[in-house]
Amino acid sequence: MSVTDLILLHPPSIFRFRELPCFQGPVSDVIPSTSLFEGYPIGFLTLSEYLTRHGISVRIVNLAVKMLRDRSFNVEQFTAGLSARAFGIDLHWLPHVDGCLTLAAQLKRQHPDIPVIVGGLSATYFRDELMRDYPCIDFVLCGDSTEEPLRLLMEALRSGGDLKQVPNLVWRTGGRVVDNGITWRPNTLDHVRFDYSHIFRMLVKHRDPVGYLPYADWLEHPVLAVFTCRGCLHDCSTCGGSSSAFSSTCTRSRPAFRSPELLAEDIVAIAGYTGAPIMIIGDMLQAGERYADTFFSVIRRHSIANELAFEFFHPPSRRIVELLADSVENFNVELSPESHDLRVRRAFGKQYDNSELEAAIDTLVASRCTRIDLFFMVGLPFQSYTSVMESVAYCGELLNRYGSSGKLLPMIAPLAPFVDPGSRIFEEPDTMGYRLLYRTLAEHRQAMLMPSWKQRLNYETEWMSRDDIVNATYDGAEALVDLKLRHGLVPAADAHEIREHIARARTIIELLDNDSPVGQELASEIHRLNRLDSLCGKHELEWRVRGKRYHLFRCIAALFPPQPPRHDSFAPPLPEKTSAAIL
């Protein structure tokens, strides 16, 4: 039996979560995965497909999902039985720091001769510390687009090639760390594929359907995703995916977009396999309205019944909403105003006022849009406890105006657990009124193992301490659930359950703050609460499956793709020196 070239493994954020009584709190209430962030990055899909297309065998193993779905799953025994030319672990967002480093050490202990590769935005940012302090990690692949660098690395590992020729690679030789530099920056995403039929083929090949699940309850509540771009034109102050963060961390001066035709083709292909909702991640209007016009002209030619979720970083114009409604049968919209307060919103990095937001809501409510999700945040520049509660009151005003439509769904969550490395606030906290409590990778790893989510926060602000952030989060959530109950957006039983959860969460945080011993009863209660919804019901994040959940015969047909595959193109990297003029 041939050895798999590369096994990509996704760990839970806290590797020993089943043993350690760490109260997670509301760190994942507005994303589909649990507080263990068990959803692997969509880059696993594009990496696996790209390498497979170039003759390199790849397996994906979502260890986090395996550990969540089966309490008897022995992760150490499982990894000891793995065999590959190399292991790959994602360290994309910083909450995965403990899971990544613990898994890397375990793999190196069990398989000392198999190289361990780490990649992702956080790995890129902390590449020097990773190579200096963690000998269990052999390679760090840097940047936002590592499909081709990873192919070159795997070819070098297979044939003994020159590692100096692998772009974006940090590695060791003779006890010395070598950084090849981030020179691979493709200017489009047209050379990668968001091809979920590849996942079908791989899970059958490796006979491991659980290992390929994107997150724990994906089978019950599936959502699939495609990306419009890598990089961003916006500069939100806490975001590790902002324009300044991409520039400093990944040396990318402008986003790399997927062509609108291929983006539409991705969605059409997904709709052929499933009626599940599809999330279009990244505001396509960053590429301009001509891009959106082309995308909608293509998608309009297909009868896509799936619910399509569109993310907009700025409220869309009437023309864009009308174009959306004319082109897509079922759609919803994601908007993140963050705060009602214009000073707070603009300091965060979003330059629009409430009149623009409300004009967009007016148009969306009047259209065939099925839902408008509004996301507000706690822990922002210039934001006080009072400001948070005023944001909730603003949600009440919006619900008074639009609540009868049943389309508007406001949500609030804390900026937790971390301000992202590479963001403006992480780089210059003092100038923006922040005090960072942890800076290094090791400090953030230790923070992830703290007893409560309050102690895990890596920041305080001039306007709110960590205590204030926790109180504002829970008080705001309780006030918002009352508003939703009044407007029929949540059932009374769900509202009662959320209030009960918040009350118990406050008690647990107080006990942990007072260094109360964590006996069996408290530990059991912490583990129980970690499995439940905290600030809102997960059903609020679920979109409707239209038609069949899975088109079985089409999924089977996907196991035998026609040859040759669909048209492909290749994008060379950007020149070594880039200029703002290309924007």
Secondary structure, 3 states (H helix, E strand, C coil): CCCEEEEEEECCCCCCCCCCCCECCCCCCCCCCCCCCCCCCCHHHHHHHHHHHCCCCEEEEEHHHHHHHCCCCCHHHHHHCCCEEEEEEECCCHHHHHHHHHHHHHHHHHCCCCCEEEECHHHHHCHHHHHHHCCCCCEEECCCCCHHHHHHHHHHHHHCCCHHHCCCEEEEECCEEEECCCCCCECECCCCCCCHHHHHHHHHHHCCCHHHCCCCCCCCCCCEEEECEECCCCCCCCCCCCHHHHHHHHCCCCCEECCHHHHHHHHHHHHHHCCCCEEEECCHHHHCHHHHHHHHHHHCCCCCCCEEEEEECCCCCHHHHHHHHHHCCEEEEEEEEECCCHHHHHHHCCCCCHHHHHHHHHHHHHCCCCEEEEEEEECCCCCCHHHHHHHHHHHHHHHHHHHHHCCEEEEEEECCCCCCCCCHHHHCCHHHCEEECCCCHHHHHHHHCCCEHHHHCCEEECCCCHHHHHHHHHHHHHHHHHHHHHCCCCCHHHHHHHHHHHHHHHHHHHHHHCCCCCCHHHHHHHHHHHCCCCCCCHHHHCCCCCCCCCCHHHHHHCCCCCCCCCCCCCCCECCCCCCHHHC
